[in-house]
Each structure stands twice: as C-alpha cells, then as structure tokens.
Amino acid sequence: MRQKISIPLLKDHHNHPSIYAPFFECLNLQEIEDKAEAVKMLRSLDEKKVSVVLGWNSRFYQFTGNDLQNFPPVVIVHVSLHSFIMNPSAEILLEEKYSDIVTNYKDSSWYEEHFPGLLIFLAGLVELTEPKIKTFFDYLYEKGVYYVEEMHLPSEKVYSIIRSSPYRERTTFWTDLKTFKTLSVETQKSIEGIKLFTDGALGARTAAMSQPYKNGEKGYLLFSDEELYRLMHEVVVLGKAVAVHAIGDLATSQVVRTVGKLKENGFTFPKIRMEHCQFIEKTTAQGAKELGIIFSMQPNFSADSTVYSDRLLPQYLEQNNPFRMLIDKVGFVPGKDLILGSDGMPQGAEAALQVALFPPFPQQKLTLEEFIAAYCMPDKFYGEINLEIGENSVKIIKKDTKKKR
C-alpha cells in the first residue's frame, strides 16, 4: 500500500553553504562509485589551475600515485570533509601560499587538530559570489530544503556576501572560536554560536571510538578533559551558544562529562548542542538529557552502517544513530532537544526521508511524524513537499512552490 502525504519544506540544522556554494558547479564524486568513470572525469579538469573536487568516498576506490600524477592540479576532498588528497602539481601551485598545509595534510592527527582552518582553506580556493549563493539556495529549494544552518562561517567577507543577499533570512551562522575572534563586533552579535570539535569522522577513521577500527587504527579525542573544559569555559564567558562535534562514543561521553563539570562550577550556556553523536551509550544520553543538551543528528548517517561496514566493527553497525533508544528510552523529543540536518551528505529531502523511514537497522528508524517535528519548517507557508511512501521507499511526487518568497 502506498501512502500519499504532504509535509513542510525542510529546515536543515547542520550544513555548510560557505563550502558547498562556491563548489556547487565543480566536479562532485558523491554519486560516482566506479573508479574508471571518476578517473575519466578527473582527467578532464583544467590543466592551468587547481581544481577542488568534493564527494570522494574511499570505500569505493583509492587513487594511486600514478593516478594522481596523470590528473591536472587537483584537491580531492573526502565526502566526510575530514581528509583530502592532492596531486604533486597541485602541491607545487599551493606550496608558496599554503606551505604548512602542503607539508602536513597527510598526517591525520594534524588534519583533525587543524580541521576548522582546513575548511577555511578549502573555502578560499574558489571565490564565493552572490550568484553562487543564489544557485546553491535555489538548488536546495528544488531539493525540498528552505532553511539551512551554516555551521562553519569562514570569514567576515563570506558573512557580508550572504548578509547582503536575499538569502540571509534562510540561514543562521555558527563559526569556530578562532574565526569568531576575527569578526567585527557587529558580526559577532549576529553569530548564533561557537562550533567546537572533539573528534574526527568515520570516513577518515578518526572518530573517537572505544574500540579500534577493523584495520587496527584507533580514533582519538582532540583534547584532554582539561583542555576541552577550558575551551568550553571560554565560550561560556563570551555568552554564546555552543555546538560540539562529537561522533564516537568516547567523544560523546567526554562532552557530557565536561558540560556536567561546568554546570557543577556554576557555568551554563544560552544553548548547547552536540552535533552528530552517532555513537552514544544510554547512560551518557541520560546525562545529556538532564543537562539540557540538544542533539543535532543526521538521519542520512544511518547509511554509514552499510557504507562504512569495511571499517567499523560489527557491533558498531547496529549502534550507529540509535534514534529509538534516544526517543523511547531516554525521552528525547523530536523538534525540541532532538533536531535533524544533513551535513550536505547528501543534500535534500528525498535522501533524508528514505534513510530515516527505511534505515539499515530498526533501531535507527524514525516515524514520519518525528521526522517532520525535528526536520521541517513549522508549517507550509514557504512551500510543501508531496510524497508517496511505499513499503520500503519514499518518492517526491512534486513540490509546491507557490508560497515561495
């Protein structure tokens, strides 16, 4: 039996317009699972400048040294954003301006420690313009997304471009602590909060898991408890909200532990979010609930249980994105202290709905009502999506754009 229903457009609580917009018209390998096809596309790039390519997933194929030698100058970014490779011709062109990055980017621990700066580096390789912002936001609208939160504003310049565009009302800005300090006082007032990182990502095998990955590598925490406490305390003093990236179970427990110590010492945030939290124990989740931590999660990351089965131990495949535990056993409420976004991996309503309603494991499943509460605009004022939901699939029939403004 197929059900037809309409829902409001999406409000994506975790995205990166300042990364995806400038690269929107660049080559993206996210849907390219065949290496031969990817190689052909990469060989067609401009020979005279450094190209940036997004969406590469190392699970499907690797690039050899010989492959890279035969490409035009290129930086190939992993779909997770937590690693990239570049070929010798790109290194030569970038060496003078970015010598520190060219020297160290292959070191995964150095990469994670400098991750916010590396996002700024990538964003700076292609100029962001208002027409590119328009193209990207129009694309999101066609994909059923009205509003996106920018989780890593890279500079005052990017803020000025978006602020002066008609799309300012469709985003909220977060940024890292170092970048925040470079912004004007007026811009700082417009920033929703500060983004911190406690670990890496599954794709790069740097998410801090209590057990090693299949190949024996271990993820790791970026800070000691004392260091994270000092960072979070600095944000408290600024009076800003905080959003903390934490994927592995060691990272999620560290965040809750640190927030608890801050509260014991009389320090609280206007708002505190934990981003991703794909692996979290029930007791840790209970502690987060008691502390008022909002979980900002990605239904599309439930697909990591299959996409990264090559690197995750079997027990972790079922523990990923434990929505049913969080909602049914701990009491997180979709739309209140459980909100959803995409991280741009991939963009759009159809992919998000498909994996939310029909995930790899039943404990990852969300009801349509929960999805709407946690992921959609409050009503259909800005438009609506007409869906057809089958036994194991979701299809967007059409999107009503009459109410777009």
Order of alpha helices (4+ residues) and beta strands (2+ residues): beta-beta-alpha-alpha-beta-alpha-beta-beta-alpha-alpha-alpha-alpha-alpha-beta-alpha-beta-alpha-alpha-beta-alpha-beta-alpha-beta-alpha-beta-alpha-alpha-beta-alpha-alpha-beta-beta
